Amino acid sequence: MNQDRERIYVCHTFYHVYVTLLKEYDLPEEKWGQAEIALSTLSTDFGNLKERLEQCGMFRKVYTLIEKKHTEFPELAKYTASHNNVVWHMINRIIFTKKFPKMLEPYIDIDFKRYKDIYVYCDWDPIGYYLSYKKIYYHALEDGLDCLKYLDGARYENRGHFELKAFLASKNILFIQNGYGKYCLDMEINDRSCLKYDYHKYIEVPRKPLEMKLTDEQKKVILKVFMPNADEVIASLGEKGKGGCVLFLPQPHPQDPEIRKQICHDIIRDYCEGYHVVIKPHPRENMDYKALRPDCTVIEGKFPIEVLNFIEGIHFKKAITIVTTAIDTIDFVDEKIVLGQSFWDAYEDPELHNYNSQI
């Protein structure tokens, strides 16, 4: 089939959509509106973002992409079980690499072979297996800003005989994400200097310069896409959002909600004393922070924190997080505090989050 479509982006999070808009606005104006975008249902509830993207005029078409986790196919369980026998394990990996995407076919209703360029965030999700199975070339993009700094998923999930597995992936015998698959052309990252393990397919495309190139009108479009209620957010902050408060950016980790509640209380007690606290929940976080901390102001709505850069008048004394790399991109705080992964060590087994140290 002819490649009669220009490009498509497969997004799994709000941040992915944000970066996609930055990339599209970086192109010559005559290319605007030619791209298509697919919002995956795998891990994020995008709400009515699809409708807002359709209205913004930057995309030819907006799809909802149905991806199924391998756990939804019970017959695959025997191929993902752990084995001490390396040969047995590798054979199962090879079988899984073929069977899983074949089972996905009935759910993927986008004809990816029609596109000249395919951009995939999180190619370790089912879409990476599917495109490799169909022998369709694509470009990968990092999941979150500098995310490989904390989790080099390709090496972590394939620790033990990694070079052998990478070789087999390069031949499409099994699949490894983040550029190691045969049909992944390259992978965009924000900053090569933060990598412990570099790779020849990585392409450095810093995100901040793309944001700085935006015009005021483009910022308004992006703000309308992610925060149609921006005026309400500003009103809810009132004077609190103009310099004298602390912005706390919690994350949907650890998985145990009771631990996350304790972490929230402890951070506010130990690092925010004397300040009013404004909480901006992570877009994938379902914690009711209003009920948990009625003494704090909670910013409602699901959107990447970067878009607050586009609202004039918002300013905070401090911003505090554990590992949210997005904190590096915000311009409306005087001091940024990153506690680091080791902060979680007191609350759970360090091996549950210190991924790269286990490679």
Buried (B, 14 or more C-beta within 10 A) or exposed (E): EEEEBBBBBBBBBBBBBBBBBBBBBBEEEEEBEBBBBBBBBBEBEBEEBBEBBEEBEBBBEBBEBBBBEBEEBEEBEEBEEEEEEEEEBBEBBBBBBBBBBEBBEEBBEBEBBBBEBBBBBBBBBBBBBBBBBBEBBBBBBBBBBBBBBBBBBBBBBBEEEBEEBBBBBEEBBBBBBBBBBBBBBBBBBBBBEBBEEEBEBBBEBEBBEBBEEBEEEBBEBBBBBBBBEBEEBBEBBEEBBBBEBBBBBBBBBBEEBEBBBBBBEEBBEEBBEEBBBBBBBBBBBEBEBEEBBEEBBBBBBBBBBBBBBBBEEBBBBBBBBBBBBBBBBBEBBEEBBBBEBEBBBEBBEBEEBBBBEEB
